[in-house]
Amino acid sequence: MQPVLRVGLTGGIGSGKSTVCRMFTDMDVPVIDADEVARQLTGPDQPALRLIAEAFGASSLTASGELNREYLRSLVFNDDTARTRLENILHPLIYKEIKSRTRLLDHPYCIICIPLLIEKHAQDKVDRVLVIDAPEEQQILRACKRDHTDRINIMRIMQAQTTRANRLAEADDIIHNDGDMASLQRQVIVLHSAYNKMASGRSGLDTPGN
């Protein structure tokens, strides 16, 4: 079976990653969400949960023994050492699971949504980088509405991410999410056709990063 073409979808907060992923899903394209994989790997009785508890203590778990996501989110946002420690636990497990899932796919290409793909220098885990781009003011407004928070919190998150210019410089493909839904859909359809053609022209050899 020919290896699936792996398209790494990324973008800043409020750029529209989830919306674009849903559009690909609606066209029967397999979508693997790294955040969802992380949630599954840190569920009850999962090995990652035990490793996190050993690394961060009892406070990393709730009274019912589940992952205390709010505590960890606050901890790693303000402590680079803690964030690196958590990433060293989770990232190898996440990429191993993504790799396993892509190997099982019988489809020309798949979308792998990795919000911090560029920040974590994980471009070698995919074959193409698709950036969902939006003006920063639109990002702020969308994220504030979605997360029911204020501009300051969203801007703090944006400052912790790579710059818009750097993200665009790393892109193989770009979807501009600065218009209406019809415009967004048209861009997705164009890329869908392009990715199918790319996949059909690939050799049966395994791709880098597998």
C-alpha positions in Angstrom: 0.0 0.0 0.0 1.4 3.4 -1.0 2.2 5.7 2.0 -0.4 8.4 2.6 0.6 12.0 1.8 0.8 13.7 5.2 -0.3 17.3 5.2 0.5 19.1 8.5 -2.1 21.8 9.1 -1.1 24.6 11.5 -1.9 28.2 12.3 -2.1 30.7 15.1 -4.8 30.9 17.7 -8.1 32.0 16.1 -6.9 31.4 12.6 -9.6 28.9 11.7 -7.8 25.5 11.9 -10.8 23.6 13.3 -13.1 25.1 10.6 -10.8 24.0 7.8 -10.3 20.6 9.3 -14.1 20.1 9.3 -14.2 21.1 5.7 -11.6 18.4 4.8 -13.5 15.9 7.0 -16.7 16.7 5.0 -14.9 15.7 1.9 -14.0 12.3 3.5 -10.4 13.2 4.1 -8.9 11.6 7.2 -8.0 14.2 9.8 -5.8 13.5 12.8 -5.8 16.1 15.5 -2.7 16.1 17.6 -4.6 17.8 20.5 -7.2 15.0 20.4 -4.5 12.4 20.4 -2.9 14.1 23.4 -6.3 14.0 25.2 -6.7 10.3 24.5 -3.1 9.5 25.7 -3.7 11.3 29.0 -7.0 9.7 29.7 -7.7 7.3 32.6 -5.4 4.3 32.9 -3.2 5.6 30.1 0.6 5.3 30.6 1.1 9.1 29.9 -1.1 9.9 32.9 1.2 7.9 35.2 4.3 9.5 33.8 2.8 13.0 34.2 1.8 12.3 37.8 5.3 11.0 38.6 6.9 14.1 37.1 4.5 16.8 38.5 3.1 15.3 41.6 -0.4 14.8 43.0 -1.5 18.3 42.0 -1.4 17.2 38.3 -4.4 14.9 39.0 -7.9 15.7 40.0 -9.6 14.2 43.0 -11.1 11.5 40.7 -7.6 10.6 39.3 -8.0 12.4 36.0 -5.5 14.8 34.4 -5.8 18.3 36.0 -5.6 20.1 32.7 -6.2 23.6 34.2 -3.4 23.2 36.7 -0.9 21.9 34.1 -1.9 24.6 31.6 -1.2 27.3 34.2 2.0 25.7 35.3 3.6 25.2 31.9 2.5 28.6 30.6 4.6 30.3 33.3 7.4 27.9 33.6 9.6 27.0 30.5 11.3 24.2 32.4 8.0 22.6 33.3 6.7 23.0 29.8 9.8 21.3 28.3 9.4 18.5 30.9 5.8 17.9 29.9 6.6 18.0 26.2 9.3 15.5 26.6 6.8 13.1 28.1 3.9 13.7 25.6 5.4 14.6 22.3 7.2 11.2 21.6 3.9 9.4 22.5 1.8 11.7 20.4 4.0 11.4 17.3 4.2 7.6 17.7 0.4 7.4 17.8 0.1 9.7 14.8 2.6 7.6 12.9 0.6 4.4 13.7 -2.6 6.0 12.6 -1.3 7.2 9.3 0.2 3.8 8.4 -3.3 2.3 8.7 -4.9 4.8 6.3 -6.0 3.7 2.8 -6.4 7.2 1.4 -4.3 9.4 -1.0 -3.6 12.0 1.7 -4.5 12.9 5.2 -4.6 16.1 7.3 -2.6 16.1 10.6 -3.5 19.2 12.6 -0.6 20.2 14.8 -1.1 23.7 16.2 2.5 24.2 17.2 4.0 22.4 14.3 6.5 25.2 13.4 7.2 26.3 17.0 8.2 22.7 17.9 10.2 22.2 14.6 8.1 19.2 13.7 8.1 19.8 10.0 9.9 16.5 9.4 6.9 14.7 10.8 4.8 15.6 7.7 5.3 15.9 3.9 3.8 19.3 3.4 3.0 22.3 5.7 -0.4 23.9 5.3 -0.8 27.2 7.1 -4.2 28.7 7.9 -3.5 32.4 7.9 -5.6 35.3 9.2 -4.9 39.0 10.1 -3.9 39.3 13.7 -6.9 41.4 14.6 -9.3 38.8 13.2 -7.4 36.1 15.2 -7.9 38.1 18.4 -11.6 38.7 17.8 -12.4 35.1 16.9 -10.4 33.7 19.8 -12.0 36.1 22.3 -15.5 35.1 21.1 -14.7 31.4 21.1 -12.9 31.2 24.4 -15.0 33.8 26.2 -11.9 35.7 27.3 -10.4 39.1 26.8 -7.8 40.5 24.4 -5.0 40.5 26.9 -5.2 36.7 27.4 -5.3 36.0 23.7 -2.4 38.4 22.9 -0.3 36.6 25.6 -0.9 33.3 23.8 -0.1 34.9 20.4 3.2 36.2 21.8 4.1 32.8 23.0 3.6 31.4 19.4 5.8 32.0 16.4 5.2 35.1 14.4 2.8 35.3 11.5 5.7 36.1 9.1 7.7 33.1 10.3 4.7 30.8 9.9 4.1 31.9 6.4 7.8 31.5 5.5 7.6 27.9 6.5 4.5 27.1 4.6 4.2 24.9 1.5 0.6 25.9 1.1 -1.5 28.7 2.6 -5.2 29.2 3.1 -6.2 32.8 3.7 -9.0 33.0 6.2 -9.8 36.6 5.9 -13.0 36.4 3.9 -16.3 34.6 4.1 -17.0 30.8 4.4 -17.5 30.5 0.7 -14.0 31.8 0.0 -12.6 29.5 2.6 -14.4 26.5 1.1 -13.1 27.3 -2.4 -9.5 27.3 -1.2 -10.0 24.0 0.6 -11.5 22.4 -2.6 -8.6 23.7 -4.7 -6.1 22.1 -2.2 -8.1 18.9 -2.0 -7.7 18.5 -5.8 -4.0 19.4 -5.6 -3.2 17.0 -2.8 -5.0 14.1 -4.6 -2.8 14.8 -7.7 0.3 15.0 -5.6 -0.5 11.7 -3.9 -1.2 10.0 -7.2 2.2 11.0 -8.5 4.2 9.7 -5.5 6.3 6.6 -5.7 5.7 3.6 -3.4 8.8 4.5 -1.4 8.4 5.4 2.2 8.5 9.2 2.9 11.0 11.0 5.2 10.1 11.1 8.8 8.2 7.8 8.9 
